[in-house]
Amino acid sequence: MTSFKRAFTQATERYGRFGHAAHLFVAWTLLRDRPALAALAEFRAGLRALADSLGLQDKYSETQTVAWFFAVLDHLDRTGDSAEDWEAFEARNLDLFVPAYLHAFYAPGVLNSPAARLHFLPPEPAPGSAGTS
């Protein structure tokens, strides 16, 4: 069984369905097992294969997959505590469990665009923030 399948099984046992929190759990699990880029490759491949097997190819978004993965990585790196369990991570990072979290980095229309589904779109600075012209 691949690491993705094992994490997916654990996530669905924990949450009962493969919703937002379960996606975060899988990313967190993979990041604890391997270097970030290897974990990202497995996360992307696993989610694509899952969407394909369920006939839900139109639900997969490369931008959201990568953005959520790096959000989990960023929040993991803030502690420096590799022994932290999922419950502690979840309690410390409640902001990640709000699906609108990515709206701080992306306009909703961008996140749901055909281009975002096909390939990763980097976040854009909010209007009026540093770095905009």
C-alpha positions in Angstrom: 0.0 0.0 0.0 1.4 3.4 -0.9 1.8 6.1 1.7 -1.0 8.1 0.0 -3.4 5.2 0.2 -2.5 4.5 3.8 -3.0 8.2 4.7 -6.2 8.4 2.7 -7.6 5.3 4.5 -6.7 6.8 7.9 -8.3 10.1 6.9 -11.5 8.6 5.8 -11.6 6.4 9.0 -11.1 9.6 11.1 -13.5 11.9 9.2 -16.0 9.5 7.6 -15.6 11.2 4.2 -12.8 12.7 2.2 -13.6 16.4 2.8 -11.3 19.4 3.5 -10.0 18.2 6.8 -9.2 14.8 5.4 -7.2 16.4 2.6 -5.2 18.4 5.1 -4.6 15.2 7.2 -3.2 13.4 4.1 -0.8 16.3 3.3 0.3 16.4 6.9 0.9 12.6 7.0 2.9 12.6 3.8 5.0 15.6 5.0 5.9 13.7 8.2 7.1 10.7 6.2 9.3 12.2 3.5 10.9 15.4 2.1 8.5 18.1 1.0 8.9 17.7 -2.8 8.6 13.9 -2.7 5.5 14.3 -0.5 4.0 16.9 -2.9 4.6 14.6 -5.8 2.8 11.7 -4.0 0.0 14.0 -2.9 -0.7 15.4 -6.4 -0.5 11.9 -8.0 -2.7 10.3 -5.4 -5.4 13.0 -5.6 -5.4 12.9 -9.4 -5.7 9.1 -9.4 -8.5 9.2 -6.8 -10.4 11.8 -8.9 -9.9 9.7 -12.0 -11.1 6.5 -10.3 -14.2 8.2 -9.1 -14.9 10.0 -12.4 -14.4 13.4 -10.8 -11.6 14.7 -12.9 -13.3 18.1 -13.1 -13.1 18.4 -9.2 -9.2 18.2 -9.2 -7.5 21.6 -9.0 -3.7 21.7 -9.4 -3.6 25.2 -7.8 -5.7 24.3 -4.8 -3.8 21.0 -4.3 -0.4 22.7 -4.3 -1.6 25.8 -2.3 -3.1 23.7 0.5 -0.1 21.4 0.6 2.2 24.3 1.1 -0.1 25.9 3.6 0.2 22.7 5.7 4.0 22.7 5.2 4.2 26.3 6.3 2.2 25.6 9.4 4.3 22.5 10.2 7.5 24.5 9.9 6.3 27.1 12.4 6.7 24.7 15.4 9.9 22.9 14.7 8.3 20.1 16.8 8.4 17.0 14.7 6.8 15.0 17.5 3.5 17.0 17.4 0.6 14.8 16.7 -2.4 15.5 14.4 -4.7 16.6 17.2 -2.1 19.2 18.4 -1.5 20.4 14.8 -5.2 20.8 14.2 -5.8 22.6 17.5 -2.9 25.0 16.8 -3.9 25.7 13.2 -7.7 26.2 13.2 -7.3 28.8 10.4 -6.3 26.0 7.9 -9.6 24.3 8.5 -11.6 27.2 7.1 -12.0 26.5 3.4 -11.9 30.3 2.7 -8.3 30.4 4.0 -6.9 30.5 0.5 -9.0 33.6 -0.3 -6.3 35.7 1.4 -4.0 34.6 -1.4 -6.3 34.1 -4.4 -9.5 35.7 -5.7 -12.3 33.0 -5.6 -12.7 33.3 -9.4 -9.0 32.4 -9.8 -9.2 29.4 -7.6 -12.1 27.9 -9.5 -10.9 28.8 -13.0 -10.1 26.3 -15.7 -6.5 27.4 -15.7 -6.2 26.8 -11.9 -7.5 23.3 -12.4 -5.0 22.5 -15.1 -1.8 24.0 -13.6 -0.5 25.7 -10.6 -1.1 29.5 -10.4 1.0 31.3 -7.9 -0.7 33.5 -5.3 -1.2 37.2 -6.2 -0.7 40.0 -3.7 -3.9 41.6 -2.5 -4.7 45.0 -4.1 -3.0 47.7 -2.1 -0.5 45.4 -0.4 3.3 45.7 -0.7 4.6 44.4 -4.0 1.8 45.7 -6.2 2.1 48.5 -8.6 
